[in-house]
Amino acid sequence: MDKEFVISYLKTRNYWWQTREVSPADKGVVRHEYIEKIRTIEKLERIVCLSGIRRSGKTTILYQYIDHLLKNVDTEPQKVVYVKVDDLLGKIDSIHDILNIYHELTGINPVEENVCILLDEIHVQKEWQRQLKYYLDVHAKCRFVVSGSSKTLLYKDASESLAGRIRFIDVFPLTFKEFLLFNGITLPEETTQVGIDNFKQIERAYFAVIAQKEQLLYLLNQYFDIGGYPEWFKIKDMGQWRRVLVDDYFSLILFRDIVSVFRVKDPLLLEKLVREIAVFSTNRFSYRGLSERLGVDRETLKLYLYYLRSSMLISIADVYTYAKKAVEKREKKLFFCEEGLRRALTLDRDEGKSAENVVAWHLTKRGYCSKVFFVPYYWKNKYEVDFIYDDSMCVLPVEVKYREHPVAADTRGLVEFMHAFNVNLGIIVTKDVLKKEIIATGKEIIFIPLWLFLLLL
């Protein structure tokens, strides 16, 4: 252990011990949704774990939570400790070293006093779950907020020692609504807490925001190109941004969060697979067809897809059916979870594909917020439905037809699905049409413009 390095690191990193505030550069634009989730979980006396794709904003959210503690909870600055664990690799043997040195440095014993300890990128520390378990077992008064980039790996580690004692919060890149907030756009109150199954509320939100429509459309097209990584707002140069996405973000996600963590045997094959998915995002695939196209056996393909999905780089939708045993044999559907990165990798500017991809991951985010192990679905029989949202509370089929004038044929998949599963509502996401159609007694389809639909999720 390099004790002197750790002492210097704690003093430098935790500058609010002296200034009593978090700098605006570290805090950024507050993402209130995540701060409220942390506050809710901390009341349950659980470890809070932020998980999500690299650069989605986890570190900034930790700083925002520190700012919240300093401003709103009357917390002594020295009782808030932040460590980016990968900064201390090779300098410490365990998390115990951090807390012991902190105790010696400040005179505050985290076992006996209410100290908030924030450990960023905790998954790089071996046996982290056992080390945190020690503090829970001795009923230490300190509490932990941690983060990591591999959701599945974090779940696996935590299940060994922390079952029932840790709660996960999935952190995503900026939604379109957050993207507007970061651009300084204020939305009317009517756009909040709108039920996407309530046409009157949707219509009220539409008329409340219609004066901003042209600006919203401009920013939506920008969102397609840029994506949801918050760092864009520091760079704001499209040419440089594409290089950052491909050279930095893609490489870090692929090689640090997937190849190194899962010890991938063939990194070049994994990269080839990711680029293939970026091109064919929103399309159906079979394991057999994709394995033949890539020249790889099916079991290796399934394993690599599992790695990509666990790192939240892609999502895979199964066909929706009551016969779960039949799912494995049916084609699946691929979605690339970050549209800006997908466009940077492919230079594909197909608006229809972008619209479907963005809708899919917004719905997936919504699903994860309501159900820990949310599974996206699609429907395929005679006709197809792009996305089936099922969070155990409701089943909602969503079809994306990103054009000016949807035609009658666009509803066929929804109608087929609604009759097959006795569902009363379907949604068609359009380019600029808002209306409701009654297709049968008690069954209706709502047409919603994409720019509005994303604000309501």
Contacts in CASP RR format, 6 or more apart in sequence:
PFRMAT RR
TARGET T0000
AUTHOR 0000-0000-0000
METHOD contacts of the structure
MODEL  1
MDKEFVISYLKTRNYWWQTREVSPADKGVVRHEYIEKIRTIEKLERIVCL
SGIRRSGKTTILYQYIDHLLKNVDTEPQKVVYVKVDDLLGKIDSIHDILN
IYHELTGINPVEENVCILLDEIHVQKEWQRQLKYYLDVHAKCRFVVSGSS
KTLLYKDASESLAGRIRFIDVFPLTFKEFLLFNGITLPEETTQVGIDNFK
QIERAYFAVIAQKEQLLYLLNQYFDIGGYPEWFKIKDMGQWRRVLVDDYF
SLILFRDIVSVFRVKDPLLLEKLVREIAVFSTNRFSYRGLSERLGVDRET
LKLYLYYLRSSMLISIADVYTYAKKAVEKREKKLFFCEEGLRRALTLDRD
EGKSAENVVAWHLTKRGYCSKVFFVPYYWKNKYEVDFIYDDSMCVLPVEV
KYREHPVAADTRGLVEFMHAFNVNLGIIVTKDVLKKEIIATGKEIIFIPL
WLFLLLL
1 91 0 8 1.000
1 92 0 8 1.000
1 93 0 8 1.000
1 97 0 8 1.000
2 90 0 8 1.000
2 91 0 8 1.000
2 92 0 8 1.000
3 101 0 8 1.000
5 88 0 8 1.000
5 91 0 8 1.000
6 88 0 8 1.000
6 91 0 8 1.000
6 92 0 8 1.000
6 97 0 8 1.000
6 98 0 8 1.000
6 101 0 8 1.000
7 101 0 8 1.000
7 105 0 8 1.000
9 83 0 8 1.000
9 87 0 8 1.000
9 88 0 8 1.000
9 91 0 8 1.000
10 81 0 8 1.000
10 83 0 8 1.000
10 98 0 8 1.000
10 101 0 8 1.000
10 102 0 8 1.000
10 105 0 8 1.000
11 17 0 8 1.000
11 105 0 8 1.000
13 82 0 8 1.000
13 83 0 8 1.000
13 84 0 8 1.000
13 87 0 8 1.000
14 78 0 8 1.000
14 80 0 8 1.000
14 81 0 8 1.000
14 82 0 8 1.000
15 23 0 8 1.000
16 22 0 8 1.000
16 66 0 8 1.000
16 70 0 8 1.000
16 77 0 8 1.000
16 80 0 8 1.000
17 77 0 8 1.000
17 78 0 8 1.000
18 77 0 8 1.000
20 70 0 8 1.000
20 77 0 8 1.000
21 67 0 8 1.000
21 70 0 8 1.000
21 71 0 8 1.000
22 63 0 8 1.000
22 64 0 8 1.000
22 66 0 8 1.000
22 67 0 8 1.000
22 70 0 8 1.000
26 60 0 8 1.000
26 63 0 8 1.000
27 60 0 8 1.000
27 63 0 8 1.000
27 64 0 8 1.000
27 67 0 8 1.000
28 60 0 8 1.000
28 63 0 8 1.000
28 64 0 8 1.000
29 181 0 8 1.000
29 182 0 8 1.000
29 230 0 8 1.000
29 233 0 8 1.000
30 64 0 8 1.000
30 67 0 8 1.000
31 57 0 8 1.000
31 60 0 8 1.000
31 61 0 8 1.000
31 64 0 8 1.000
31 178 0 8 1.000
34 50 0 8 1.000
34 61 0 8 1.000
34 64 0 8 1.000
34 169 0 8 1.000
34 171 0 8 1.000
35 61 0 8 1.000
35 64 0 8 1.000
35 65 0 8 1.000
35 68 0 8 1.000
37 169 0 8 1.000
38 48 0 8 1.000
38 50 0 8 1.000
38 61 0 8 1.000
38 65 0 8 1.000
38 145 0 8 1.000
38 169 0 8 1.000
39 68 0 8 1.000
41 48 0 8 1.000
41 167 0 8 1.000
41 169 0 8 1.000
42 48 0 8 1.000
42 143 0 8 1.000
42 145 0 8 1.000
44 167 0 8 1.000
45 143 0 8 1.000
46 164 0 8 1.000
46 165 0 8 1.000
46 166 0 8 1.000
46 167 0 8 1.000
47 132 0 8 1.000
47 136 0 8 1.000
47 143 0 8 1.000
47 144 0 8 1.000
47 145 0 8 1.000
47 146 0 8 1.000
47 162 0 8 1.000
47 165 0 8 1.000
47 166 0 8 1.000
47 167 0 8 1.000
48 144 0 8 1.000
48 145 0 8 1.000
48 146 0 8 1.000
48 166 0 8 1.000
48 167 0 8 1.000
48 169 0 8 1.000
49 122 0 8 1.000
49 145 0 8 1.000
49 146 0 8 1.000
49 147 0 8 1.000
49 148 0 8 1.000
49 154 0 8 1.000
49 158 0 8 1.000
49 166 0 8 1.000
49 167 0 8 1.000
49 168 0 8 1.000
49 169 0 8 1.000
50 58 0 8 1.000
50 61 0 8 1.000
50 62 0 8 1.000
50 145 0 8 1.000
50 146 0 8 1.000
50 147 0 8 1.000
50 148 0 8 1.000
50 168 0 8 1.000
50 169 0 8 1.000
50 171 0 8 1.000
51 58 0 8 1.000
51 147 0 8 1.000
51 148 0 8 1.000
51 149 0 8 1.000
51 150 0 8 1.000
51 151 0 8 1.000
51 154 0 8 1.000
51 168 0 8 1.000
51 169 0 8 1.000
51 170 0 8 1.000
51 171 0 8 1.000
51 312 0 8 1.000
52 58 0 8 1.000
52 148 0 8 1.000
52 149 0 8 1.000
52 151 0 8 1.000
52 170 0 8 1.000
52 171 0 8 1.000
52 172 0 8 1.000
52 312 0 8 1.000
53 149 0 8 1.000
53 172 0 8 1.000
53 173 0 8 1.000
53 253 0 8 1.000
53 257 0 8 1.000
53 311 0 8 1.000
53 312 0 8 1.000
53 313 0 8 1.000
53 337 0 8 1.000
53 338 0 8 1.000
54 149 0 8 1.000
54 249 0 8 1.000
54 252 0 8 1.000
54 253 0 8 1.000
54 256 0 8 1.000
54 257 0 8 1.000
55 173 0 8 1.000
55 229 0 8 1.000
55 230 0 8 1.000
55 231 0 8 1.000
55 249 0 8 1.000
55 252 0 8 1.000
56 171 0 8 1.000
56 172 0 8 1.000
56 173 0 8 1.000
56 229 0 8 1.000
56 230 0 8 1.000
57 171 0 8 1.000
57 173 0 8 1.000
57 230 0 8 1.000
58 120 0 8 1.000
58 147 0 8 1.000
58 148 0 8 1.000
58 149 0 8 1.000
58 171 0 8 1.000
59 84 0 8 1.000
59 120 0 8 1.000
59 147 0 8 1.000
60 230 0 8 1.000
61 171 0 8 1.000
62 82 0 8 1.000
62 118 0 8 1.000
62 120 0 8 1.000
62 145 0 8 1.000
62 147 0 8 1.000
63 82 0 8 1.000
65 118 0 8 1.000
65 145 0 8 1.000
66 80 0 8 1.000
66 82 0 8 1.000
66 116 0 8 1.000
66 118 0 8 1.000
69 75 0 8 1.000
69 80 0 8 1.000
69 116 0 8 1.000
70 77 0 8 1.000
70 80 0 8 1.000
75 116 0 8 1.000
78 106 0 8 1.000
78 108 0 8 1.000
79 108 0 8 1.000
79 113 0 8 1.000
79 114 0 8 1.000
79 115 0 8 1.000
79 116 0 8 1.000
80 115 0 8 1.000
80 116 0 8 1.000
80 118 0 8 1.000
81 98 0 8 1.000
81 102 0 8 1.000
81 110 0 8 1.000
81 115 0 8 1.000
81 116 0 8 1.000
81 117 0 8 1.000
81 118 0 8 1.000
82 118 0 8 1.000
82 120 0 8 1.000
83 98 0 8 1.000
83 117 0 8 1.000
83 118 0 8 1.000
83 119 0 8 1.000
83 120 0 8 1.000
84 120 0 8 1.000
84 121 0 8 1.000
85 95 0 8 1.000
85 119 0 8 1.000
85 120 0 8 1.000
85 121 0 8 1.000
85 122 0 8 1.000
85 124 0 8 1.000
85 125 0 8 1.000
85 128 0 8 1.000
86 121 0 8 1.000
86 124 0 8 1.000
88 98 0 8 1.000
89 124 0 8 1.000
89 125 0 8 1.000
92 98 0 8 1.000
94 125 0 8 1.000
94 127 0 8 1.000
94 131 0 8 1.000
95 119 0 8 1.000
95 125 0 8 1.000
95 128 0 8 1.000
95 131 0 8 1.000
95 132 0 8 1.000
96 131 0 8 1.000
96 134 0 8 1.000
98 117 0 8 1.000
99 110 0 8 1.000
99 117 0 8 1.000
99 135 0 8 1.000
99 142 0 8 1.000
102 108 0 8 1.000
102 110 0 8 1.000
102 115 0 8 1.000
103 109 0 8 1.000
103 110 0 8 1.000
108 115 0 8 1.000
110 117 0 8 1.000
110 135 0 8 1.000
110 140 0 8 1.000
110 141 0 8 1.000
110 142 0 8 1.000
111 135 0 8 1.000
111 138 0 8 1.000
111 140 0 8 1.000
111 141 0 8 1.000
111 142 0 8 1.000
112 140 0 8 1.000
112 141 0 8 1.000
113 141 0 8 1.000
113 142 0 8 1.000
114 141 0 8 1.000
114 142 0 8 1.000
114 143 0 8 1.000
115 141 0 8 1.000
115 142 0 8 1.000
115 143 0 8 1.000
116 142 0 8 1.000
116 143 0 8 1.000
116 145 0 8 1.000
117 142 0 8 1.000
117 143 0 8 1.000
117 144 0 8 1.000
117 145 0 8 1.000
118 144 0 8 1.000
118 145 0 8 1.000
118 146 0 8 1.000
119 125 0 8 1.000
119 128 0 8 1.000
119 144 0 8 1.000
119 145 0 8 1.000
119 146 0 8 1.000
119 147 0 8 1.000
120 146 0 8 1.000
120 147 0 8 1.000
120 148 0 8 1.000
121 147 0 8 1.000
121 148 0 8 1.000
121 149 0 8 1.000
122 128 0 8 1.000
122 146 0 8 1.000
122 147 0 8 1.000
122 148 0 8 1.000
123 148 0 8 1.000
123 149 0 8 1.000
123 150 0 8 1.000
123 153 0 8 1.000
123 154 0 8 1.000
123 157 0 8 1.000
123 261 0 8 1.000
125 131 0 8 1.000
128 146 0 8 1.000
128 157 0 8 1.000
129 157 0 8 1.000
129 158 0 8 1.000
129 160 0 8 1.000
129 161 0 8 1.000
129 162 0 8 1.000
130 160 0 8 1.000
130 161 0 8 1.000
132 144 0 8 1.000
132 146 0 8 1.000
132 161 0 8 1.000
132 162 0 8 1.000
133 161 0 8 1.000
133 162 0 8 1.000
133 165 0 8 1.000
135 142 0 8 1.000
135 144 0 8 1.000
136 162 0 8 1.000
136 165 0 8 1.000
147 171 0 8 1.000
148 154 0 8 1.000
149 253 0 8 1.000
149 256 0 8 1.000
149 257 0 8 1.000
149 261 0 8 1.000
149 311 0 8 1.000
150 257 0 8 1.000
150 258 0 8 1.000
150 261 0 8 1.000
150 262 0 8 1.000
150 310 0 8 1.000
150 311 0 8 1.000
151 168 0 8 1.000
151 170 0 8 1.000
151 310 0 8 1.000
151 311 0 8 1.000
151 312 0 8 1.000
152 306 0 8 1.000
152 309 0 8 1.000
152 310 0 8 1.000
152 311 0 8 1.000
153 261 0 8 1.000
153 262 0 8 1.000
153 310 0 8 1.000
154 168 0 8 1.000
155 168 0 8 1.000
158 166 0 8 1.000
168 372 0 8 1.000
170 312 0 8 1.000
170 365 0 8 1.000
170 368 0 8 1.000
170 369 0 8 1.000
172 312 0 8 1.000
172 361 0 8 1.000
172 365 0 8 1.000
173 227 0 8 1.000
173 228 0 8 1.000
173 229 0 8 1.000
173 230 0 8 1.000
173 338 0 8 1.000
174 182 0 8 1.000
174 227 0 8 1.000
174 228 0 8 1.000
174 229 0 8 1.000
174 230 0 8 1.000
175 228 0 8 1.000
175 362 0 8 1.000
175 365 0 8 1.000
175 454 0 8 1.000
175 457 0 8 1.000
176 220 0 8 1.000
176 223 0 8 1.000
176 358 0 8 1.000
176 362 0 8 1.000
176 451 0 8 1.000
176 454 0 8 1.000
176 455 0 8 1.000
177 187 0 8 1.000
177 454 0 8 1.000
177 455 0 8 1.000
177 457 0 8 1.000
178 228 0 8 1.000
179 219 0 8 1.000
179 223 0 8 1.000
179 226 0 8 1.000
179 227 0 8 1.000
179 228 0 8 1.000
180 187 0 8 1.000
180 216 0 8 1.000
180 219 0 8 1.000
180 455 0 8 1.000
182 230 0 8 1.000
182 233 0 8 1.000
183 219 0 8 1.000
185 212 0 8 1.000
185 215 0 8 1.000
185 216 0 8 1.000
185 219 0 8 1.000
187 209 0 8 1.000
187 212 0 8 1.000
187 455 0 8 1.000
188 205 0 8 1.000
188 208 0 8 1.000
188 209 0 8 1.000
189 208 0 8 1.000
190 204 0 8 1.000
190 205 0 8 1.000
190 208 0 8 1.000
190 209 0 8 1.000
191 205 0 8 1.000
191 208 0 8 1.000
191 209 0 8 1.000
191 455 0 8 1.000
191 456 0 8 1.000
194 201 0 8 1.000
194 202 0 8 1.000
194 204 0 8 1.000
194 205 0 8 1.000
194 456 0 8 1.000
195 201 0 8 1.000
195 202 0 8 1.000
195 456 0 8 1.000
196 202 0 8 1.000
196 396 0 8 1.000
196 427 0 8 1.000
196 446 0 8 1.000
196 448 0 8 1.000
196 453 0 8 1.000
196 456 0 8 1.000
196 457 0 8 1.000
197 394 0 8 1.000
197 396 0 8 1.000
197 425 0 8 1.000
197 446 0 8 1.000
199 436 0 8 1.000
199 444 0 8 1.000
199 446 0 8 1.000
202 434 0 8 1.000
202 446 0 8 1.000
202 448 0 8 1.000
202 452 0 8 1.000
202 456 0 8 1.000
203 434 0 8 1.000
205 452 0 8 1.000
205 455 0 8 1.000
205 456 0 8 1.000
206 434 0 8 1.000
206 449 0 8 1.000
206 452 0 8 1.000
209 216 0 8 1.000
209 452 0 8 1.000
209 455 0 8 1.000
213 451 0 8 1.000
216 451 0 8 1.000
217 451 0 8 1.000
220 450 0 8 1.000
220 451 0 8 1.000
220 454 0 8 1.000
223 339 0 8 1.000
223 358 0 8 1.000
224 339 0 8 1.000
224 340 0 8 1.000
224 343 0 8 1.000
224 349 0 8 1.000
224 351 0 8 1.000
224 354 0 8 1.000
224 358 0 8 1.000
225 238 0 8 1.000
225 340 0 8 1.000
225 343 0 8 1.000
225 349 0 8 1.000
226 232 0 8 1.000
226 238 0 8 1.000
226 241 0 8 1.000
226 340 0 8 1.000
227 338 0 8 1.000
227 339 0 8 1.000
227 340 0 8 1.000
227 341 0 8 1.000
227 343 0 8 1.000
228 338 0 8 1.000
228 339 0 8 1.000
228 340 0 8 1.000
229 245 0 8 1.000
229 249 0 8 1.000
229 338 0 8 1.000
229 340 0 8 1.000
229 341 0 8 1.000
231 244 0 8 1.000
232 241 0 8 1.000
235 241 0 8 1.000
235 244 0 8 1.000
241 344 0 8 1.000
242 344 0 8 1.000
245 340 0 8 1.000
245 341 0 8 1.000
245 344 0 8 1.000
245 345 0 8 1.000
246 341 0 8 1.000
246 344 0 8 1.000
246 345 0 8 1.000
249 341 0 8 1.000
250 274 0 8 1.000
250 341 0 8 1.000
250 344 0 8 1.000
250 345 0 8 1.000
253 311 0 8 1.000
253 313 0 8 1.000
254 267 0 8 1.000
254 270 0 8 1.000
254 271 0 8 1.000
254 274 0 8 1.000
255 267 0 8 1.000
257 311 0 8 1.000
258 264 0 8 1.000
258 270 0 8 1.000
258 307 0 8 1.000
258 308 0 8 1.000
258 311 0 8 1.000
258 313 0 8 1.000
259 267 0 8 1.000
259 270 0 8 1.000
262 307 0 8 1.000
264 270 0 8 1.000
264 304 0 8 1.000
264 307 0 8 1.000
266 300 0 8 1.000
269 294 0 8 1.000
269 296 0 8 1.000
269 300 0 8 1.000
269 304 0 8 1.000
270 304 0 8 1.000
270 307 0 8 1.000
270 308 0 8 1.000
272 294 0 8 1.000
273 294 0 8 1.000
273 301 0 8 1.000
273 304 0 8 1.000
273 305 0 8 1.000
273 308 0 8 1.000
274 308 0 8 1.000
274 313 0 8 1.000
274 314 0 8 1.000
274 345 0 8 1.000
275 345 0 8 1.000
275 346 0 8 1.000
276 290 0 8 1.000
276 293 0 8 1.000
276 294 0 8 1.000
277 308 0 8 1.000
277 314 0 8 1.000
277 334 0 8 1.000
277 336 0 8 1.000
278 336 0 8 1.000
278 341 0 8 1.000
278 342 0 8 1.000
278 345 0 8 1.000
278 346 0 8 1.000
278 348 0 8 1.000
279 346 0 8 1.000
279 348 0 8 1.000
280 334 0 8 1.000
281 334 0 8 1.000
281 335 0 8 1.000
281 336 0 8 1.000
281 342 0 8 1.000
281 353 0 8 1.000
281 357 0 8 1.000
282 333 0 8 1.000
282 334 0 8 1.000
282 335 0 8 1.000
282 353 0 8 1.000
282 356 0 8 1.000
282 357 0 8 1.000
282 360 0 8 1.000
282 386 0 8 1.000
283 333 0 8 1.000
283 334 0 8 1.000
284 331 0 8 1.000
284 332 0 8 1.000
284 333 0 8 1.000
284 378 0 8 1.000
284 380 0 8 1.000
285 331 0 8 1.000
285 332 0 8 1.000
285 333 0 8 1.000
285 334 0 8 1.000
286 331 0 8 1.000
286 332 0 8 1.000
287 298 0 8 1.000
287 301 0 8 1.000
287 302 0 8 1.000
288 298 0 8 1.000
290 301 0 8 1.000
291 297 0 8 1.000
291 298 0 8 1.000
291 300 0 8 1.000
291 301 0 8 1.000
294 301 0 8 1.000
305 314 0 8 1.000
305 316 0 8 1.000
308 314 0 8 1.000
309 315 0 8 1.000
309 316 0 8 1.000
312 337 0 8 1.000
313 336 0 8 1.000
313 337 0 8 1.000
313 338 0 8 1.000
314 334 0 8 1.000
314 335 0 8 1.000
314 336 0 8 1.000
314 337 0 8 1.000
315 334 0 8 1.000
315 335 0 8 1.000
315 337 0 8 1.000
315 360 0 8 1.000
315 361 0 8 1.000
315 364 0 8 1.000
315 376 0 8 1.000
316 332 0 8 1.000
316 333 0 8 1.000
316 334 0 8 1.000
316 335 0 8 1.000
316 376 0 8 1.000
317 332 0 8 1.000
317 333 0 8 1.000
317 334 0 8 1.000
317 335 0 8 1.000
317 360 0 8 1.000
317 376 0 8 1.000
317 377 0 8 1.000
317 378 0 8 1.000
317 387 0 8 1.000
317 388 0 8 1.000
318 327 0 8 1.000
318 330 0 8 1.000
318 332 0 8 1.000
318 375 0 8 1.000
318 376 0 8 1.000
318 377 0 8 1.000
318 378 0 8 1.000
319 327 0 8 1.000
319 330 0 8 1.000
319 331 0 8 1.000
319 332 0 8 1.000
319 377 0 8 1.000
319 378 0 8 1.000
319 379 0 8 1.000
319 380 0 8 1.000
320 377 0 8 1.000
320 378 0 8 1.000
320 379 0 8 1.000
320 388 0 8 1.000
320 390 0 8 1.000
320 417 0 8 1.000
320 421 0 8 1.000
321 327 0 8 1.000
321 330 0 8 1.000
330 380 0 8 1.000
331 380 0 8 1.000
333 378 0 8 1.000
335 357 0 8 1.000
335 360 0 8 1.000
335 361 0 8 1.000
335 364 0 8 1.000
335 376 0 8 1.000
336 342 0 8 1.000
336 357 0 8 1.000
337 361 0 8 1.000
337 364 0 8 1.000
338 361 0 8 1.000
339 354 0 8 1.000
339 357 0 8 1.000
339 358 0 8 1.000
339 361 0 8 1.000
342 348 0 8 1.000
342 357 0 8 1.000
343 349 0 8 1.000
343 354 0 8 1.000
351 402 0 8 1.000
352 400 0 8 1.000
352 402 0 8 1.000
355 400 0 8 1.000
355 402 0 8 1.000
355 429 0 8 1.000
355 450 0 8 1.000
356 386 0 8 1.000
356 387 0 8 1.000
356 400 0 8 1.000
356 402 0 8 1.000
358 450 0 8 1.000
358 454 0 8 1.000
359 386 0 8 1.000
359 387 0 8 1.000
359 398 0 8 1.000
359 400 0 8 1.000
359 429 0 8 1.000
359 450 0 8 1.000
359 453 0 8 1.000
359 454 0 8 1.000
360 376 0 8 1.000
360 386 0 8 1.000
360 387 0 8 1.000
362 454 0 8 1.000
362 457 0 8 1.000
363 376 0 8 1.000
363 387 0 8 1.000
363 389 0 8 1.000
363 398 0 8 1.000
363 457 0 8 1.000
364 374 0 8 1.000
364 376 0 8 1.000
365 457 0 8 1.000
366 389 0 8 1.000
366 391 0 8 1.000
366 457 0 8 1.000
367 374 0 8 1.000
367 389 0 8 1.000
367 391 0 8 1.000
368 374 0 8 1.000
370 391 0 8 1.000
370 392 0 8 1.000
370 393 0 8 1.000
371 391 0 8 1.000
371 392 0 8 1.000
374 391 0 8 1.000
375 390 0 8 1.000
376 387 0 8 1.000
376 388 0 8 1.000
376 389 0 8 1.000
377 387 0 8 1.000
377 388 0 8 1.000
377 389 0 8 1.000
377 390 0 8 1.000
378 384 0 8 1.000
378 385 0 8 1.000
378 386 0 8 1.000
378 387 0 8 1.000
378 388 0 8 1.000
379 385 0 8 1.000
379 388 0 8 1.000
379 397 0 8 1.000
379 413 0 8 1.000
379 416 0 8 1.000
379 417 0 8 1.000
381 416 0 8 1.000
381 417 0 8 1.000
381 420 0 8 1.000
382 416 0 8 1.000
383 412 0 8 1.000
383 413 0 8 1.000
383 416 0 8 1.000
384 413 0 8 1.000
385 397 0 8 1.000
385 398 0 8 1.000
385 399 0 8 1.000
385 413 0 8 1.000
385 414 0 8 1.000
385 417 0 8 1.000
386 398 0 8 1.000
386 399 0 8 1.000
386 400 0 8 1.000
387 397 0 8 1.000
387 398 0 8 1.000
387 399 0 8 1.000
387 400 0 8 1.000
388 395 0 8 1.000
388 396 0 8 1.000
388 397 0 8 1.000
388 398 0 8 1.000
388 417 0 8 1.000
389 395 0 8 1.000
389 396 0 8 1.000
389 397 0 8 1.000
389 398 0 8 1.000
390 396 0 8 1.000
395 421 0 8 1.000
395 423 0 8 1.000
396 423 0 8 1.000
396 425 0 8 1.000
396 426 0 8 1.000
396 427 0 8 1.000
397 413 0 8 1.000
397 414 0 8 1.000
397 417 0 8 1.000
397 418 0 8 1.000
397 423 0 8 1.000
397 426 0 8 1.000
397 427 0 8 1.000
398 426 0 8 1.000
398 427 0 8 1.000
398 428 0 8 1.000
398 429 0 8 1.000
399 410 0 8 1.000
399 411 0 8 1.000
399 413 0 8 1.000
399 414 0 8 1.000
399 426 0 8 1.000
399 427 0 8 1.000
399 428 0 8 1.000
399 429 0 8 1.000
400 428 0 8 1.000
400 429 0 8 1.000
400 450 0 8 1.000
401 410 0 8 1.000
401 428 0 8 1.000
401 429 0 8 1.000
401 430 0 8 1.000
402 429 0 8 1.000
402 430 0 8 1.000
402 431 0 8 1.000
402 450 0 8 1.000
403 430 0 8 1.000
403 431 0 8 1.000
404 431 0 8 1.000
404 432 0 8 1.000
404 433 0 8 1.000
405 433 0 8 1.000
406 428 0 8 1.000
406 430 0 8 1.000
406 433 0 8 1.000
406 447 0 8 1.000
410 428 0 8 1.000
411 428 0 8 1.000
411 437 0 8 1.000
411 439 0 8 1.000
411 445 0 8 1.000
414 426 0 8 1.000
414 427 0 8 1.000
414 428 0 8 1.000
414 445 0 8 1.000
415 439 0 8 1.000
415 445 0 8 1.000
417 423 0 8 1.000
418 424 0 8 1.000
418 425 0 8 1.000
418 426 0 8 1.000
418 439 0 8 1.000
418 443 0 8 1.000
419 440 0 8 1.000
423 443 0 8 1.000
424 442 0 8 1.000
424 443 0 8 1.000
424 444 0 8 1.000
425 443 0 8 1.000
425 444 0 8 1.000
425 445 0 8 1.000
425 446 0 8 1.000
426 444 0 8 1.000
426 445 0 8 1.000
426 446 0 8 1.000
427 445 0 8 1.000
427 446 0 8 1.000
427 447 0 8 1.000
427 448 0 8 1.000
427 453 0 8 1.000
428 445 0 8 1.000
428 446 0 8 1.000
428 447 0 8 1.000
428 448 0 8 1.000
429 448 0 8 1.000
429 449 0 8 1.000
429 450 0 8 1.000
429 453 0 8 1.000
430 447 0 8 1.000
430 448 0 8 1.000
430 449 0 8 1.000
430 450 0 8 1.000
431 449 0 8 1.000
431 450 0 8 1.000
432 449 0 8 1.000
433 447 0 8 1.000
433 449 0 8 1.000
434 447 0 8 1.000
434 448 0 8 1.000
434 449 0 8 1.000
434 452 0 8 1.000
435 446 0 8 1.000
435 447 0 8 1.000
436 444 0 8 1.000
436 445 0 8 1.000
436 446 0 8 1.000
436 447 0 8 1.000
437 444 0 8 1.000
437 445 0 8 1.000
437 447 0 8 1.000
438 444 0 8 1.000
439 445 0 8 1.000
448 456 0 8 1.000
END
